[in-house]
């Protein structure tokens, strides 16, 4: 996510982070690099101009000049300004209404509204413990109604049936009444994808908004459209009183222009960011965490939250007890670790959040990508129960059979066994340091104590 911007910004900041003294002359080149990095990331020009002007003013201010480490103070100025441009803090959903709280979803065709409705339903039910009903007012695309019904079943939300011969206002009103009868906390209304320039469609959603008076009106927009995302959101905001924006497909956005432009251009907060196709691939938008990712410093807080939520605690505890009793880390355990990694968003999802790995995510993926994980799973599945439990029995003839059964080469099997040995050593060390909980505490500690982890290429930490 935002790989191009991360690479350009972290590269330019690395050049100045070691400076003992900042002057207008020696920050000029860095500011030019920052400006180019933002423009290449498709950030809107007015936002870029304001961003660079603010950095220059603060970087040449007394606080930075008197700092013990002006170079690192400059990096902090950039970090703080990134956070400010994106909204300072996470803007939570406002559900303070007589139940059910009504959320209206709007956006262009193909932006991912229907999928986002399902993701938001799951987030509300699992993270906020809310009961949710969803309804589709997309009467122009019968397949959209069926799609939402299917997704609602997957995420455990109640689905209010509708058909293409009904009027959107009638569907939404009936869904809200039914949600009241069923004592639902939230009802989410999906709408037809539309073009901002289509007066008839915009008139329809205005009428729908007036009729149901939602407490939240969220604009769903594709992050990969860059500054166009912000301009479209602005056009919608002029027609509808938007309360927030949801950026979708951010995992495929190497630039980051939308994330950096939306708040400044629309004045509306980004409330959520979609980072994958799975129904749990929706995160609240935290400007400080996204800024940290953009500067290659990772996002350890989100990683820890995901680990605590998605990792199978029973399996982790079982493995910890097994290792504590002196029993080895076998290939069954390694297979479990691969599957847990897939639950955490695969290699790309992990790399993006690890400090210092933001700019390396693409290169690392080419070495150990999700396809490689699946290949290693196939190799383990081709082993007998005895071979999985006692890897040392795997000799040459067994390797040949395993490679043939998994459609791989003998060197692939050897590579897996070598990785298992390395993982086994690491697990022994973790057990001595308090197991999985010790590892989680260590990761949290990286974000505590007033410091940030180092950036790419060994960029030293800076004080907050």
Secondary structure as UniProt FT lines:
FT   HELIX           3..16
FT   TURN            17..18
FT   HELIX           24..40
FT   TURN            41..42
FT   HELIX           45..59
FT   HELIX           62..65
FT   TURN            68..69
FT   HELIX           70..86
FT   STRAND          101..107
FT   TURN            109..110
FT   HELIX           113..127
FT   STRAND          132..136
FT   TURN            139..140
FT   HELIX           142..155
FT   STRAND          158..160
FT   TURN            164..165
FT   HELIX           168..181
FT   TURN            182..183
FT   STRAND          186..190
FT   TURN            196..197
FT   HELIX           199..212
FT   STRAND          216..222
FT   HELIX           223..225
FT   HELIX           227..239
FT   STRAND          244..248
FT   HELIX           250..252
FT   HELIX           257..266
FT   STRAND          270..274
FT   TURN            279..280
FT   STRAND          282..284
FT   HELIX           287..294
FT   TURN            295..296
FT   HELIX           300..310
FT   HELIX           313..324
FT   TURN            325..326
FT   HELIX           331..343
FT   TURN            344..345
FT   HELIX           346..353
FT   TURN            355..356
FT   HELIX           358..360
FT   HELIX           361..367
FT   HELIX           370..381
FT   HELIX           385..389
FT   HELIX           391..393
FT   HELIX           396..406
FT   HELIX           410..432
FT   TURN            433..434
FT   HELIX           435..446
FT   TURN            449..450
FT   HELIX           456..458
//
